[in-house]
Amino acid sequence: MEAQQLQIHRGLRWLWLGSMAIGVLSDYLFYGKAFGISYPLFVFGLYALFFLQAKQQSQLTFSRDQLFAWLLTVPIVLLALTFFLYDNTLFRLLNFLAVPFLFVAQTMLLLKRHRQSWYSLGFAGEMMETVLLYTLKYTMIPFAFLRHWLKSRMDRRKYGIAVKILAGIGISLPILLVVLTLLTQADGVFGHLLAKIPSLFV
């Protein structure tokens, strides 16, 4: 049981690191830039993270009943490449919605995280449940990982202090965002200076 928990913890650690890498990649590819080759590169990054994580947990199989799920890779890649090859606003909007839809459907089918057939309305409901409910449910995983990491490297007293500091940061950040938003709306100069901050890190 302990070995299994260690494996799960290691898998969550790599998933967390991979998610951070995807976040940094998306910021580099999309912030202040128009869609182009950046969109298919981001999709390839998502595939890399998905396959590495699924392979680590031995959840991927190549079988005849999953042929349709594997074939979804073709339209997903082709639609992602249209952002680089074409410049049609309507098709870009449709493809921007279609690629995430197909990607979520494919991952659910490959990992067998569905009860309904892919062509039924029930499958669409399961997709909505996965995107909305499970996204909120697993939002706390990085914080749980951070707490476990701190607890394993600190004594009880230092761990208690670190938890209080993190709780204070968690409480103050939403207030800070609200205050900054109000100041930005009230003062155009302040808003202009605030908008220049991300460019300092590029």
KEKOLKE-504020 format. One record per residue: residue number from 1; x, y, z of N, C-alpha, C in turn. Coordinates in steps of 0.2 Angstrom, whole numbers, padded with zeros to 4 digits. Example, Ala and Ser with C-alpha at 12.3 -4.5 7.8 and 13.67 -1.06 7.14 Angstrom:
NODE, 1, 0066, -0028, 0039, 0062, -0022, 0039, 0066, -0016, 0039
NODE, 2, 0064, -0011, 0035, 0068, -0005, 0036, 0064, 0000, 0039
END
This chain:
NODE, 1, 0004, -0006, 0000, 0000, 0000, 0000, 0004, 0006, 0000
NODE, 2, 0010, 0006, 0004, 0014, 0012, 0004, 0018, 0013, -0002
NODE, 3, 0020, 0008, -0006, 0023, 0008, -0012, 0018, 0011, -0017
NODE, 4, 0012, 0009, -0017, 0007, 0012, -0022, 0005, 0019, -0020
NODE, 5, 0005, 0021, -0014, 0004, 0028, -0013, 0010, 0032, -0015
NODE, 6, 0016, 0030, -0014, 0022, 0033, -0017, 0022, 0034, -0024
NODE, 7, 0020, 0029, -0028, 0019, 0029, -0035, 0014, 0034, -0037
NODE, 8, 0008, 0035, -0034, 0003, 0040, -0035, 0006, 0047, -0034
NODE, 9, 0010, 0047, -0028, 0012, 0054, -0027, 0018, 0056, -0032
NODE, 10, 0022, 0051, -0034, 0027, 0053, -0040, 0023, 0055, -0046
NODE, 11, 0018, 0051, -0048, 0014, 0053, -0054, 0011, 0060, -0053
NODE, 12, 0008, 0062, -0047, 0005, 0068, -0047, 0011, 0074, -0047
NODE, 13, 0017, 0072, -0045, 0022, 0077, -0045, 0024, 0078, -0052
NODE, 14, 0025, 0073, -0056, 0026, 0074, -0063, 0021, 0078, -0067
NODE, 15, 0014, 0076, -0065, 0009, 0079, -0068, 0009, 0087, -0066
NODE, 16, 0010, 0088, -0060, 0011, 0095, -0058, 0016, 0099, -0062
NODE, 17, 0022, 0096, -0062, 0027, 0099, -0066, 0026, 0100, -0073
NODE, 18, 0023, 0095, -0076, 0021, 0095, -0083, 0015, 0101, -0085
NODE, 19, 0011, 0101, -0080, 0006, 0106, -0081, 0009, 0113, -0080
NODE, 20, 0014, 0114, -0076, 0017, 0121, -0075, 0021, 0122, -0082
NODE, 21, 0024, 0117, -0084, 0027, 0118, -0091, 0023, 0120, -0096
NODE, 22, 0017, 0117, -0097, 0012, 0119, -0102, 0009, 0126, -0100
NODE, 23, 0008, 0128, -0094, 0006, 0135, -0093, 0012, 0140, -0095
NODE, 24, 0018, 0138, -0094, 0023, 0143, -0096, 0023, 0143, -0104
NODE, 25, 0023, 0137, -0107, 0022, 0137, -0114, 0017, 0141, -0117
NODE, 26, 0011, 0140, -0114, 0005, 0144, -0117, 0006, 0152, -0116
NODE, 27, 0009, 0154, -0110, 0011, 0161, -0110, 0016, 0163, -0115
NODE, 28, 0021, 0159, -0116, 0026, 0161, -0121, 0023, 0161, -0128
NODE, 29, 0018, 0157, -0130, 0015, 0156, -0137, 0010, 0161, -0138
NODE, 30, 0006, 0163, -0133, 0000, 0166, -0134, -0001, 0173, -0132
NODE, 31, 0003, 0175, -0126, 0002, 0181, -0123, 0005, 0187, -0128
NODE, 32, 0000, 0191, -0130, 0001, 0197, -0134, 0003, 0195, -0141
NODE, 33, 0001, 0189, -0143, 0003, 0186, -0150, -0004, 0183, -0153
NODE, 34, -0004, 0184, -0160, -0010, 0181, -0163, -0008, 0173, -0164
NODE, 35, -0014, 0170, -0165, -0013, 0162, -0167, -0010, 0161, -0173
NODE, 36, -0006, 0156, -0173, -0002, 0154, -0179, 0001, 0147, -0178
NODE, 37, 0007, 0147, -0179, 0010, 0140, -0178, 0010, 0139, -0170
NODE, 38, 0009, 0144, -0166, 0009, 0143, -0159, 0003, 0138, -0157
NODE, 39, -0003, 0138, -0161, -0008, 0134, -0159, -0007, 0127, -0159
NODE, 40, -0004, 0124, -0165, -0002, 0117, -0166, 0003, 0115, -0161
NODE, 41, 0008, 0120, -0160, 0013, 0118, -0155, 0010, 0117, -0148
NODE, 42, 0006, 0121, -0146, 0002, 0120, -0140, -0001, 0114, -0139
NODE, 43, -0005, 0112, -0145, -0008, 0105, -0145, -0004, 0100, -0144
NODE, 44, 0002, 0100, -0148, 0007, 0095, -0147, 0010, 0094, -0140
NODE, 45, 0011, 0100, -0137, 0013, 0100, -0130, 0008, 0096, -0125
NODE, 46, 0001, 0098, -0127, -0004, 0094, -0123, -0004, 0087, -0124
NODE, 47, -0003, 0085, -0130, -0002, 0078, -0132, 0004, 0074, -0128
NODE, 48, 0009, 0078, -0128, 0015, 0075, -0125, 0014, 0074, -0117
NODE, 49, 0011, 0079, -0114, 0009, 0078, -0107, 0004, 0073, -0106
NODE, 50, -0001, 0072, -0110, -0006, 0067, -0109, -0003, 0060, -0110
NODE, 51, 0001, 0059, -0115, 0004, 0052, -0117, 0009, 0050, -0111
NODE, 52, 0013, 0055, -0109, 0018, 0054, -0104, 0014, 0052, -0098
NODE, 53, 0009, 0055, -0096, 0006, 0054, -0090, 0002, 0047, -0090
NODE, 54, -0001, 0046, -0096, -0005, 0040, -0097, -0001, 0034, -0097
NODE, 55, 0005, 0035, -0100, 0010, 0029, -0101, 0013, 0027, -0094
NODE, 56, 0014, 0033, -0090, 0017, 0031, -0083, 0012, 0027, -0079
NODE, 57, 0005, 0028, -0080, 0000, 0025, -0076, -0002, 0019, -0080
NODE, 58, 0001, 0017, -0086, -0001, 0011, -0090, -0008, 0011, -0091
NODE, 59, -0011, 0016, -0093, -0018, 0017, -0095, -0019, 0017, -0102
NODE, 60, -0014, 0017, -0107, -0015, 0017, -0114, -0015, 0010, -0117
NODE, 61, -0019, 0008, -0121, -0019, 0002, -0125, -0020, 0003, -0132
NODE, 62, -0018, -0001, -0136, -0019, -0001, -0143, -0024, -0007, -0145
NODE, 63, -0030, -0006, -0146, -0035, -0012, -0147, -0040, -0009, -0152
NODE, 64, -0043, -0014, -0155, -0048, -0013, -0161, -0054, -0009, -0158
NODE, 65, -0056, -0010, -0152, -0062, -0006, -0150, -0060, 0001, -0148
NODE, 66, -0053, 0003, -0148, -0051, 0010, -0147, -0049, 0013, -0153
NODE, 67, -0050, 0010, -0159, -0048, 0013, -0165, -0050, 0020, -0167
NODE, 68, -0057, 0020, -0166, -0060, 0027, -0167, -0057, 0032, -0163
NODE, 69, -0055, 0031, -0156, -0052, 0036, -0152, -0045, 0038, -0154
NODE, 70, -0041, 0033, -0157, -0035, 0035, -0159, -0035, 0039, -0166
NODE, 71, -0040, 0037, -0170, -0041, 0041, -0176, -0043, 0048, -0175
NODE, 72, -0046, 0050, -0170, -0047, 0057, -0168, -0041, 0061, -0168
NODE, 73, -0035, 0058, -0168, -0029, 0062, -0168, -0028, 0066, -0175
NODE, 74, -0031, 0062, -0180, -0030, 0065, -0187, -0034, 0072, -0187
NODE, 75, -0041, 0072, -0186, -0044, 0079, -0187, -0042, 0084, -0182
NODE, 76, -0040, 0082, -0176, -0037, 0086, -0171, -0031, 0090, -0173
NODE, 77, -0026, 0086, -0176, -0020, 0089, -0178, -0021, 0093, -0185
NODE, 78, -0025, 0091, -0189, -0027, 0095, -0195, -0030, 0101, -0194
NODE, 79, -0035, 0101, -0189, -0039, 0107, -0187, -0034, 0112, -0183
NODE, 80, -0029, 0109, -0179, -0024, 0114, -0176, -0020, 0117, -0181
NODE, 81, -0018, 0113, -0186, -0013, 0116, -0191, -0017, 0122, -0196
NODE, 82, -0023, 0122, -0196, -0027, 0127, -0200, -0025, 0134, -0197
NODE, 83, -0024, 0134, -0191, -0022, 0141, -0188, -0015, 0144, -0191
NODE, 84, -0011, 0139, -0193, -0005, 0141, -0196, -0005, 0142, -0204
NODE, 85, -0010, 0138, -0207, -0010, 0138, -0214, -0016, 0143, -0217
NODE, 86, -0021, 0144, -0213, -0026, 0149, -0216, -0027, 0154, -0211
NODE, 87, -0031, 0159, -0213, -0032, 0165, -0209, -0039, 0167, -0211
NODE, 88, -0044, 0163, -0209, -0051, 0164, -0210, -0054, 0165, -0203
NODE, 89, -0057, 0170, -0201, -0059, 0172, -0194, -0065, 0167, -0192
NODE, 90, -0070, 0165, -0197, -0075, 0161, -0195, -0072, 0154, -0193
NODE, 91, -0068, 0151, -0198, -0066, 0144, -0197, -0061, 0144, -0191
NODE, 92, -0057, 0149, -0190, -0053, 0150, -0184, -0057, 0149, -0177
NODE, 93, -0063, 0153, -0177, -0067, 0152, -0171, -0070, 0145, -0170
NODE, 94, -0073, 0142, -0176, -0075, 0135, -0176, -0070, 0130, -0174
NODE, 95, -0064, 0131, -0176, -0059, 0126, -0175, -0056, 0127, -0168
NODE, 96, -0057, 0134, -0165, -0055, 0135, -0158, -0059, 0131, -0153
NODE, 97, -0065, 0130, -0155, -0070, 0127, -0151, -0070, 0119, -0152
NODE, 98, -0068, 0117, -0159, -0069, 0110, -0160, -0063, 0106, -0158
NODE, 99, -0057, 0109, -0158, -0051, 0106, -0156, -0051, 0104, -0148
NODE, 100, -0053, 0108, -0144, -0053, 0106, -0137, -0059, 0101, -0136
NODE, 101, -0064, 0102, -0139, -0070, 0097, -0139, -0067, 0090, -0141
NODE, 102, -0064, 0089, -0146, -0062, 0083, -0149, -0056, 0080, -0144
NODE, 103, -0052, 0085, -0142, -0046, 0082, -0137, -0049, 0079, -0131
NODE, 104, -0054, 0083, -0128, -0057, 0080, -0122, -0061, 0073, -0123
NODE, 105, -0064, 0073, -0129, -0068, 0067, -0131, -0063, 0061, -0132
NODE, 106, -0057, 0063, -0135, -0052, 0057, -0136, -0049, 0055, -0130
NODE, 107, -0047, 0059, -0126, -0044, 0057, -0119, -0049, 0053, -0115
NODE, 108, -0055, 0055, -0115, -0060, 0051, -0111, -0061, 0044, -0114
NODE, 109, -0061, 0043, -0121, -0062, 0037, -0124, -0055, 0033, -0123
NODE, 110, -0049, 0036, -0124, -0043, 0032, -0123, -0042, 0029, -0116
NODE, 111, -0044, 0033, -0111, -0044, 0031, -0104, -0050, 0028, -0101
NODE, 112, -0055, 0027, -0106, -0061, 0023, -0104, -0064, 0027, -0098
NODE, 113, -0064, 0033, -0098, -0067, 0037, -0093, -0075, 0039, -0095
NODE, 114, -0078, 0035, -0097, -0085, 0036, -0100, -0089, 0030, -0099
NODE, 115, -0096, 0031, -0098, -0101, 0026, -0097, -0105, 0025, -0103
NODE, 116, -0106, 0031, -0107, -0111, 0031, -0113, -0107, 0030, -0119
NODE, 117, -0110, 0028, -0124, -0107, 0028, -0131, -0105, 0035, -0133
NODE, 118, -0100, 0036, -0137, -0097, 0042, -0140, -0103, 0046, -0144
NODE, 119, -0107, 0042, -0147, -0112, 0045, -0151, -0119, 0047, -0148
NODE, 120, -0119, 0046, -0141, -0125, 0047, -0138, -0125, 0054, -0134
NODE, 121, -0131, 0057, -0133, -0131, 0063, -0129, -0128, 0063, -0122
NODE, 122, -0129, 0057, -0119, -0126, 0055, -0113, -0118, 0056, -0112
NODE, 123, -0115, 0055, -0118, -0108, 0056, -0118, -0106, 0063, -0118
NODE, 124, -0110, 0068, -0121, -0109, 0075, -0121, -0110, 0077, -0114
NODE, 125, -0115, 0074, -0110, -0116, 0076, -0103, -0110, 0074, -0099
NODE, 126, -0107, 0068, -0100, -0101, 0066, -0097, -0095, 0071, -0098
NODE, 127, -0095, 0073, -0104, -0089, 0078, -0106, -0090, 0084, -0102
NODE, 128, -0096, 0087, -0101, -0097, 0093, -0097, -0096, 0092, -0090
NODE, 129, -0097, 0086, -0088, -0096, 0084, -0081, -0088, 0084, -0080
NODE, 130, -0084, 0081, -0085, -0077, 0081, -0084, -0074, 0087, -0084
NODE, 131, -0076, 0092, -0089, -0073, 0098, -0090, -0075, 0103, -0084
NODE, 132, -0081, 0103, -0081, -0083, 0108, -0076, -0082, 0105, -0069
NODE, 133, -0085, 0099, -0068, -0085, 0096, -0061, -0078, 0094, -0059
NODE, 134, -0075, 0090, -0063, -0068, 0087, -0061, -0063, 0092, -0062
NODE, 135, -0063, 0098, -0066, -0059, 0103, -0066, -0058, 0106, -0059
NODE, 136, -0064, 0108, -0056, -0065, 0111, -0050, -0062, 0106, -0044
NODE, 137, -0064, 0100, -0045, -0062, 0095, -0040, -0055, 0094, -0039
NODE, 138, -0051, 0094, -0045, -0044, 0093, -0045, -0040, 0099, -0044
NODE, 139, -0043, 0105, -0044, -0040, 0111, -0043, -0035, 0111, -0037
NODE, 140, -0038, 0108, -0032, -0034, 0108, -0025, -0028, 0103, -0025
NODE, 141, -0027, 0099, -0030, -0022, 0094, -0030, -0015, 0097, -0030
NODE, 142, -0014, 0103, -0033, -0007, 0106, -0033, -0006, 0108, -0026
NODE, 143, -0011, 0111, -0022, -0010, 0114, -0016, -0009, 0108, -0011
NODE, 144, -0012, 0102, -0012, -0011, 0096, -0008, -0004, 0094, -0009
NODE, 145, -0002, 0094, -0015, 0005, 0092, -0016, 0010, 0096, -0013
NODE, 146, 0009, 0103, -0013, 0013, 0108, -0010, 0013, 0107, -0002
NODE, 147, 0008, 0105, 0001, 0007, 0104, 0008, 0011, 0098, 0010
NODE, 148, 0010, 0093, 0006, 0014, 0086, 0007, 0021, 0087, 0007
NODE, 149, 0023, 0091, 0002, 0031, 0092, 0001, 0033, 0096, 0006
NODE, 150, 0030, 0102, 0009, 0032, 0106, 0014, 0032, 0101, 0021
NODE, 151, 0027, 0097, 0022, 0027, 0093, 0028, 0032, 0088, 0028
NODE, 152, 0035, 0086, 0023, 0040, 0081, 0023, 0047, 0084, 0024
NODE, 153, 0047, 0090, 0023, 0054, 0093, 0023, 0054, 0098, 0029
NODE, 154, 0049, 0099, 0033, 0050, 0103, 0039, 0047, 0100, 0045
NODE, 155, 0050, 0103, 0051, 0047, 0100, 0057, 0040, 0103, 0058
NODE, 156, 0037, 0101, 0064, 0030, 0103, 0065, 0029, 0110, 0066
NODE, 157, 0034, 0114, 0069, 0033, 0121, 0071, 0034, 0125, 0064
NODE, 158, 0039, 0123, 0060, 0040, 0127, 0054, 0035, 0126, 0049
NODE, 159, 0032, 0119, 0049, 0026, 0118, 0045, 0020, 0122, 0046
NODE, 160, 0019, 0123, 0053, 0013, 0127, 0055, 0014, 0134, 0053
NODE, 161, 0020, 0137, 0053, 0021, 0144, 0051, 0020, 0144, 0044
NODE, 162, 0023, 0140, 0040, 0022, 0140, 0033, 0015, 0139, 0030
NODE, 163, 0011, 0135, 0034, 0004, 0135, 0032, 0000, 0142, 0033
NODE, 164, 0002, 0145, 0039, -0001, 0151, 0040, 0001, 0157, 0035
NODE, 165, 0007, 0156, 0033, 0010, 0161, 0028, 0006, 0160, 0021
NODE, 166, 0005, 0154, 0019, 0002, 0152, 0013, -0005, 0154, 0013
NODE, 167, -0008, 0153, 0019, -0016, 0155, 0020, -0016, 0162, 0020
NODE, 168, -0012, 0166, 0023, -0012, 0173, 0022, -0011, 0176, 0015
NODE, 169, -0007, 0172, 0011, -0006, 0174, 0004, -0012, 0173, 0000
NODE, 170, -0015, 0167, 0002, -0021, 0165, -0002, -0027, 0169, 0000
NODE, 171, -0028, 0172, 0006, -0033, 0177, 0007, -0032, 0184, 0004
NODE, 172, -0025, 0186, 0004, -0024, 0193, 0002, -0024, 0193, -0005
NODE, 173, -0022, 0188, -0009, -0022, 0189, -0016, -0029, 0191, -0020
NODE, 174, -0034, 0188, -0018, -0041, 0190, -0021, -0042, 0197, -0019
NODE, 175, -0040, 0200, -0013, -0042, 0207, -0011, -0037, 0211, -0015
NODE, 176, -0031, 0209, -0016, -0026, 0213, -0020, -0028, 0214, -0027
NODE, 177, -0031, 0208, -0030, -0033, 0208, -0037, -0039, 0213, -0038
NODE, 178, -0044, 0213, -0033, -0049, 0218, -0033, -0047, 0225, -0033
NODE, 179, -0042, 0226, -0028, -0040, 0233, -0027, -0036, 0235, -0033
NODE, 180, -0032, 0231, -0036, -0029, 0233, -0042, -0034, 0234, -0048
NODE, 181, -0039, 0230, -0048, -0044, 0231, -0054, -0047, 0238, -0053
NODE, 182, -0049, 0240, -0047, -0052, 0246, -0045, -0048, 0252, -0047
NODE, 183, -0041, 0251, -0045, -0036, 0257, -0046, -0035, 0257, -0054
NODE, 184, -0035, 0252, -0057, -0034, 0252, -0065, -0040, 0256, -0068
NODE, 185, -0046, 0254, -0066, -0052, 0258, -0069, -0052, 0265, -0067
NODE, 186, -0050, 0267, -0061, -0050, 0274, -0059, -0045, 0278, -0062
NODE, 187, -0039, 0275, -0063, -0033, 0279, -0065, -0030, 0276, -0071
NODE, 188, -0031, 0280, -0077, -0028, 0277, -0083, -0021, 0276, -0083
NODE, 189, -0017, 0281, -0080, -0010, 0281, -0080, -0008, 0275, -0076
NODE, 190, -0011, 0273, -0070, -0009, 0267, -0066, -0011, 0261, -0070
NODE, 191, -0016, 0261, -0074, -0018, 0255, -0078, -0013, 0254, -0083
NODE, 192, -0010, 0259, -0086, -0005, 0259, -0092, 0001, 0256, -0089
NODE, 193, 0003, 0258, -0083, 0009, 0256, -0080, 0009, 0249, -0078
NODE, 194, 0003, 0247, -0075, 0002, 0240, -0073, 0002, 0235, -0079
NODE, 195, -0001, 0238, -0085, -0001, 0233, -0091, 0006, 0232, -0094
NODE, 196, 0011, 0237, -0092, 0018, 0236, -0094, 0022, 0231, -0090
NODE, 197, 0019, 0229, -0085, 0023, 0224, -0080, 0025, 0218, -0084
NODE, 198, 0020, 0214, -0087, 0022, 0208, -0090, 0027, 0208, -0095
NODE, 199, 0028, 0214, -0099, 0033, 0215, -0104, 0040, 0215, -0101
NODE, 200, 0041, 0216, -0094, 0047, 0217, -0091, 0050, 0210, -0090
NODE, 201, 0046, 0204, -0091, 0048, 0198, -0090, 0049, 0194, -0096
NODE, 202, 0048, 0198, -0102, 0049, 0195, -0109, 0056, 0196, -0111
END
